[in-house]
Amino acid sequence: MTEKETEDWFKKFDETKDKFKWFWDYYIAEELWEQLMKAREEKDQNEMLCIMNGVWFDLPDGRFNIQNNPAGWKEFLYLIED
């Protein structure tokens, strides 16, 4: 990624994180969200993506998929697939 693309990614994260935080609160340990926020403060995109990809694998497949498309899901996927 170019520097501009990385900055755009961080901006998109900042704009959309509240849309998908609910499923972190429900399914994922609070400490992991805190780690994600710490990585964000440090502008460590690689660490953020590592955490987010791990969460993606931990979420229940039957609830989190394109067909069900829960609130915040497309924003979350955009960030980890971009």
TIFI-726253 format. One record per atom (N, C-alpha, C): residue number from 1; residue in three letters; x, y, z negated; atom name. Coordinates in nm, 4 decimals, decimal comma, always signed. Example, Ala and Ser with C-alpha at 12.3 -4.5 7.8 and 13.67 -1.06 7.14 Angstrom:
BEGIN
R;1;ala;+1,3190;-0,5690;-0,7800;N
R;1;ala;+1,2300;-0,4500;-0,7800;CA
R;1;ala;+1,3200;-0,3300;-0,7800;C
R;2;ser;+1,2850;-0,2250;-0,7080;N
R;2;ser;+1,3670;-0,1060;-0,7140;CA
R;2;ser;+1,2900;+0,0030;-0,7870;C
This chain:
BEGIN
R;1;met;+0,0835;-0,1187;+0,0000;N
R;1;met;+0,0000;+0,0000;+0,0000;CA
R;1;met;+0,0876;+0,1245;+0,0000;C
R;2;thr;+0,0392;+0,2245;+0,0693;N
R;2;thr;+0,1087;+0,3521;+0,0654;CA
R;2;thr;+0,0759;+0,4222;-0,0664;C
R;3;glu;+0,1483;+0,5254;-0,0953;N
R;3;glu;+0,1232;+0,6015;-0,2180;CA
R;3;glu;-0,0187;+0,6589;-0,2175;C
R;4;lys;-0,0636;+0,7085;-0,1042;N
R;4;lys;-0,1992;+0,7635;-0,0921;CA
R;4;lys;-0,3036;+0,6548;-0,1136;C
R;5;glu;-0,2831;+0,5375;-0,0550;N
R;5;glu;-0,3764;+0,4270;-0,0734;CA
R;5;glu;-0,3846;+0,3854;-0,2197;C
R;6;thr;-0,2709;+0,3851;-0,2861;N
R;6;thr;-0,2685;+0,3508;-0,4284;CA
R;6;thr;-0,3439;+0,4542;-0,5104;C
R;7;glu;-0,3218;+0,5809;-0,4822;N
R;7;glu;-0,3945;+0,6867;-0,5535;CA
R;7;glu;-0,5444;+0,6777;-0,5262;C
R;8;asp;-0,5814;+0,6469;-0,4030;N
R;8;asp;-0,7232;+0,6298;-0,3691;CA
R;8;asp;-0,7829;+0,5118;-0,4464;C
R;9;trp;-0,7045;+0,4045;-0,4618;N
R;9;trp;-0,7504;+0,2872;-0,5361;CA
R;9;trp;-0,7773;+0,3244;-0,6825;C
R;10;phe;-0,6832;+0,3961;-0,7436;N
R;10;phe;-0,7020;+0,4402;-0,8824;CA
R;10;phe;-0,8254;+0,5306;-0,8946;C
R;11;lys;-0,8442;+0,6184;-0,7982;N
R;11;lys;-0,9608;+0,7067;-0,7991;CA
R;11;lys;-1,0887;+0,6241;-0,7913;C
R;12;lys;-1,0919;+0,5257;-0,7022;N
R;12;lys;-1,2092;+0,4392;-0,6883;CA
R;12;lys;-1,2341;+0,3621;-0,8185;C
R;13;phe;-1,1277;+0,3136;-0,8802;N
R;13;phe;-1,1417;+0,2449;-1,0088;CA
R;13;phe;-1,2055;+0,3379;-1,1113;C
R;14;asp;-1,1509;+0,4576;-1,1234;N
R;14;asp;-1,2020;+0,5539;-1,2215;CA
R;14;asp;-1,3491;+0,5873;-1,1970;C
R;15;glu;-1,3878;+0,5966;-1,0719;N
R;15;glu;-1,5251;+0,6318;-1,0364;CA
R;15;glu;-1,6242;+0,5176;-1,0573;C
R;16;thr;-1,5762;+0,3935;-1,0532;N
R;16;thr;-1,6687;+0,2799;-1,0553;CA
R;16;thr;-1,6587;+0,1901;-1,1781;C
R;17;lys;-1,5593;+0,2081;-1,2610;N
R;17;lys;-1,5379;+0,1154;-1,3743;CA
R;17;lys;-1,6584;+0,1041;-1,4665;C
R;18;asp;-1,7327;+0,2128;-1,4843;N
R;18;asp;-1,8501;+0,2077;-1,5718;CA
R;18;asp;-1,9632;+0,1233;-1,5122;C
R;19;lys;-1,9608;+0,1035;-1,3816;N
R;19;lys;-2,0635;+0,0218;-1,3167;CA
R;19;lys;-2,0441;-0,1268;-1,3447;C
R;20;phe;-1,9180;-0,1691;-1,3650;N
R;20;phe;-1,8943;-0,3118;-1,3894;CA
R;20;phe;-1,8498;-0,3438;-1,5317;C
R;21;lys;-1,8364;-0,2434;-1,6150;N
R;21;lys;-1,7936;-0,2694;-1,7530;CA
R;21;lys;-1,8931;-0,3579;-1,8278;C
R;22;trp;-2,0201;-0,3499;-1,7921;N
R;22;trp;-2,1214;-0,4283;-1,8631;CA
R;22;trp;-2,0905;-0,5779;-1,8607;C
R;23;phe;-2,0432;-0,6300;-1,7486;N
R;23;phe;-2,0170;-0,7741;-1,7482;CA
R;23;phe;-1,8870;-0,8085;-1,8179;C
R;24;trp;-1,7976;-0,7131;-1,8314;N
R;24;trp;-1,6808;-0,7352;-1,9173;CA
R;24;trp;-1,7281;-0,7426;-2,0624;C
R;25;asp;-1,8154;-0,6515;-2,1021;N
R;25;asp;-1,8669;-0,6491;-2,2388;CA
R;25;asp;-1,9398;-0,7796;-2,2720;C
R;26;tyr;-2,0107;-0,8334;-2,1756;N
R;26;tyr;-2,0929;-0,9517;-2,1989;CA
R;26;tyr;-2,0131;-1,0825;-2,1924;C
R;27;tyr;-1,9218;-1,0930;-2,0974;N
R;27;tyr;-1,8533;-1,2206;-2,0719;CA
R;27;tyr;-1,7053;-1,2259;-2,1116;C
R;28;ile;-1,6411;-1,1120;-2,1259;N
R;28;ile;-1,4954;-1,1073;-2,1405;CA
R;28;ile;-1,4575;-1,0432;-2,2742;C
R;29;ala;-1,3487;-1,0883;-2,3323;N
R;29;ala;-1,3019;-1,0336;-2,4605;CA
R;29;ala;-1,2677;-0,8853;-2,4467;C
R;30;glu;-1,3040;-0,8091;-2,5491;N
R;30;glu;-1,2791;-0,6649;-2,5503;CA
R;30;glu;-1,1308;-0,6324;-2,5317;C
R;31;glu;-1,0461;-0,7175;-2,5850;N
R;31;glu;-0,9021;-0,6940;-2,5748;CA
R;31;glu;-0,8557;-0,6870;-2,4299;C
R;32;leu;-0,9209;-0,7619;-2,3436;N
R;32;leu;-0,8821;-0,7621;-2,2026;CA
R;32;leu;-0,9184;-0,6293;-2,1363;C
R;33;trp;-1,0318;-0,5721;-2,1735;N
R;33;trp;-1,0676;-0,4390;-2,1212;CA
R;33;trp;-0,9661;-0,3365;-2,1708;C
R;34;glu;-0,9270;-0,3480;-2,2966;N
R;34;glu;-0,8271;-0,2565;-2,3516;CA
R;34;glu;-0,6934;-0,2702;-2,2785;C
R;35;gln;-0,6553;-0,3922;-2,2447;N
R;35;gln;-0,5330;-0,4143;-2,1662;CA
R;35;gln;-0,5451;-0,3501;-2,0283;C
R;36;leu;-0,6632;-0,3633;-1,9683;N
R;36;leu;-0,6868;-0,3028;-1,8375;CA
R;36;leu;-0,6742;-0,1505;-1,8458;C
R;37;met;-0,7313;-0,0920;-1,9494;N
R;37;met;-0,7247;+0,0531;-1,9657;CA
R;37;met;-0,5809;+0,1000;-1,9931;C
R;38;lys;-0,5074;+0,0203;-2,0666;N
R;38;lys;-0,3660;+0,0539;-2,0916;CA
R;38;lys;-0,2879;+0,0502;-1,9604;C
R;39;ala;-0,3119;-0,0523;-1,8802;N
R;39;ala;-0,2451;-0,0614;-1,7503;CA
R;39;ala;-0,2853;+0,0565;-1,6619;C
R;40;arg;-0,4095;+0,0998;-1,6734;N
R;40;arg;-0,4553;+0,2151;-1,5947;CA
R;40;arg;-0,3817;+0,3404;-1,6386;C
R;41;glu;-0,3685;+0,3601;-1,7690;N
R;41;glu;-0,2959;+0,4763;-1,8208;CA
R;41;glu;-0,1521;+0,4782;-1,7697;C
R;42;glu;-0,0938;+0,3595;-1,7581;N
R;42;glu;+0,0447;+0,3472;-1,7126;CA
R;42;glu;+0,0555;+0,3421;-1,5601;C
R;43;lys;-0,0587;+0,3514;-1,4923;N
R;43;lys;-0,0648;+0,3431;-1,3461;CA
R;43;lys;+0,0014;+0,2153;-1,2945;C
R;44;asp;-0,0254;+0,1061;-1,3653;N
R;44;asp;+0,0300;-0,0242;-1,3291;CA
R;44;asp;-0,0767;-0,1036;-1,2524;C
R;45;gln;-0,0860;-0,0761;-1,1246;N
R;45;gln;-0,1877;-0,1388;-1,0413;CA
R;45;gln;-0,1700;-0,2905;-1,0361;C
R;46;asn;-0,0482;-0,3375;-1,0303;N
R;46;asn;-0,0247;-0,4824;-1,0255;CA
R;46;asn;-0,0806;-0,5527;-1,1489;C
R;47;glu;-0,0586;-0,4952;-1,2658;N
R;47;glu;-0,1120;-0,5534;-1,3894;CA
R;47;glu;-0,2641;-0,5480;-1,3897;C
R;48;met;-0,3188;-0,4377;-1,3437;N
R;48;met;-0,4640;-0,4246;-1,3371;CA
R;48;met;-0,5243;-0,5323;-1,2470;C
R;49;leu;-0,4647;-0,5517;-1,1320;N
R;49;leu;-0,5154;-0,6527;-1,0387;CA
R;49;leu;-0,5010;-0,7931;-1,0960;C
R;50;cys;-0,3939;-0,8175;-1,1670;N
R;50;cys;-0,3743;-0,9474;-1,2317;CA
R;50;cys;-0,4865;-0,9731;-1,3334;C
R;51;ile;-0,5145;-0,8746;-1,4158;N
R;51;ile;-0,6210;-0,8865;-1,5158;CA
R;51;ile;-0,7559;-0,9055;-1,4482;C
R;52;met;-0,7837;-0,8232;-1,3489;N
R;52;met;-0,9133;-0,8272;-1,2815;CA
R;52;met;-0,9337;-0,9585;-1,2059;C
R;53;asn;-0,8304;-1,0094;-1,1445;N
R;53;asn;-0,8418;-1,1387;-1,0759;CA
R;53;asn;-0,8674;-1,2511;-1,1754;C
R;54;gly;-0,8038;-1,2446;-1,2908;N
R;54;gly;-0,8295;-1,3440;-1,3948;CA
R;54;gly;-0,9737;-1,3403;-1,4411;C
R;55;val;-1,0278;-1,2209;-1,4559;N
R;55;val;-1,1677;-1,2049;-1,4955;CA
R;55;val;-1,2594;-1,2629;-1,3878;C
R;56;trp;-1,2284;-1,2361;-1,2647;N
R;56;trp;-1,3093;-1,2877;-1,1530;CA
R;56;trp;-1,3241;-1,4396;-1,1640;C
R;57;phe;-1,2156;-1,5085;-1,1980;N
R;57;phe;-1,2201;-1,6542;-1,2113;CA
R;57;phe;-1,2978;-1,6988;-1,3354;C
R;58;asp;-1,3036;-1,6142;-1,4374;N
R;58;asp;-1,3714;-1,6505;-1,5622;CA
R;58;asp;-1,5226;-1,6260;-1,5610;C
R;59;leu;-1,5703;-1,5476;-1,4672;N
R;59;leu;-1,7131;-1,5172;-1,4614;CA
R;59;leu;-1,7914;-1,6359;-1,4060;C
R;60;pro;-1,9145;-1,6564;-1,4529;N
R;60;pro;-1,9947;-1,7700;-1,4046;CA
R;60;pro;-2,0343;-1,7531;-1,2579;C
R;61;asp;-1,9979;-1,8526;-1,1770;N
R;61;asp;-2,0240;-1,8478;-1,0329;CA
R;61;asp;-2,1716;-1,8310;-0,9994;C
R;62;gly;-2,2582;-1,8924;-1,0757;N
R;62;gly;-2,4000;-1,8871;-1,0471;CA
R;62;gly;-2,4614;-1,7494;-1,0635;C
R;63;arg;-2,3947;-1,6642;-1,1367;N
R;63;arg;-2,4465;-1,5288;-1,1625;CA
R;63;arg;-2,3731;-1,4233;-1,0812;C
R;64;phe;-2,2465;-1,4482;-1,0547;N
R;64;phe;-2,1631;-1,3481;-0,9879;CA
R;64;phe;-2,1221;-1,3981;-0,8501;C
R;65;asn;-2,2029;-1,3597;-0,7537;N
R;65;asn;-2,1759;-1,3957;-0,6149;CA
R;65;asn;-2,2482;-1,2964;-0,5246;C
R;66;ile;-2,2205;-1,3052;-0,3971;N
R;66;ile;-2,2790;-1,2135;-0,3001;CA
R;66;ile;-2,4314;-1,2247;-0,2972;C
R;67;gln;-2,4828;-1,3455;-0,3120;N
R;67;gln;-2,6274;-1,3655;-0,3056;CA
R;67;gln;-2,6988;-1,2966;-0,4224;C
R;68;asn;-2,6476;-1,3126;-0,5433;N
R;68;asn;-2,7083;-1,2503;-0,6609;CA
R;68;asn;-2,6735;-1,1020;-0,6700;C
R;69;asn;-2,5493;-1,0684;-0,6366;N
R;69;asn;-2,5020;-0,9302;-0,6314;CA
R;69;asn;-2,5449;-0,8460;-0,7520;C
R;70;pro;-2,5029;-0,8836;-0,8744;N
R;70;pro;-2,5409;-0,8053;-0,9927;CA
R;70;pro;-2,4808;-0,6646;-0,9883;C
R;71;ala;-2,5348;-0,5771;-1,0672;N
R;71;ala;-2,4877;-0,4382;-1,0733;CA
R;71;ala;-2,3367;-0,4333;-1,0953;C
R;72;gly;-2,2700;-0,3528;-1,0163;N
R;72;gly;-2,1258;-0,3342;-1,0296;CA
R;72;gly;-2,0416;-0,4386;-0,9588;C
R;73;trp;-2,1040;-0,5438;-0,9095;N
R;73;trp;-2,0287;-0,6537;-0,8493;CA
R;73;trp;-1,9560;-0,6108;-0,7232;C
R;74;lys;-2,0235;-0,5394;-0,6329;N
R;74;lys;-1,9581;-0,4990;-0,5083;CA
R;74;lys;-1,8434;-0,4014;-0,5358;C
R;75;glu;-1,8591;-0,3159;-0,6370;N
R;75;glu;-1,7513;-0,2226;-0,6720;CA
R;75;glu;-1,6298;-0,2980;-0,7262;C
R;76;phe;-1,6572;-0,3976;-0,8099;N
R;76;phe;-1,5494;-0,4797;-0,8660;CA
R;76;phe;-1,4762;-0,5551;-0,7547;C
R;77;leu;-1,5531;-0,6178;-0,6657;N
R;77;leu;-1,4919;-0,6924;-0,5557;CA
R;77;leu;-1,4101;-0,6010;-0,4642;C
R;78;tyr;-1,4607;-0,4823;-0,4390;N
R;78;tyr;-1,3876;-0,3885;-0,3552;CA
R;78;tyr;-1,2471;-0,3645;-0,4103;C
R;79;leu;-1,2381;-0,3485;-0,5402;N
R;79;leu;-1,1094;-0,3192;-0,6031;CA
R;79;leu;-1,0132;-0,4384;-0,5960;C
R;80;ile;-1,0642;-0,5603;-0,6154;N
R;80;ile;-0,9718;-0,6730;-0,6167;CA
R;80;ile;-0,9437;-0,7265;-0,4763;C
R;81;glu;-1,0274;-0,6888;-0,3801;N
R;81;glu;-1,0058;-0,7371;-0,2428;CA
R;81;glu;-0,9398;-0,6338;-0,1546;C
R;82;asp;-0,9319;-0,5098;-0,1991;N
R;82;asp;-0,8780;-0,4022;-0,1160;CA
R;82;asp;-0,7297;-0,4180;-0,0927;C
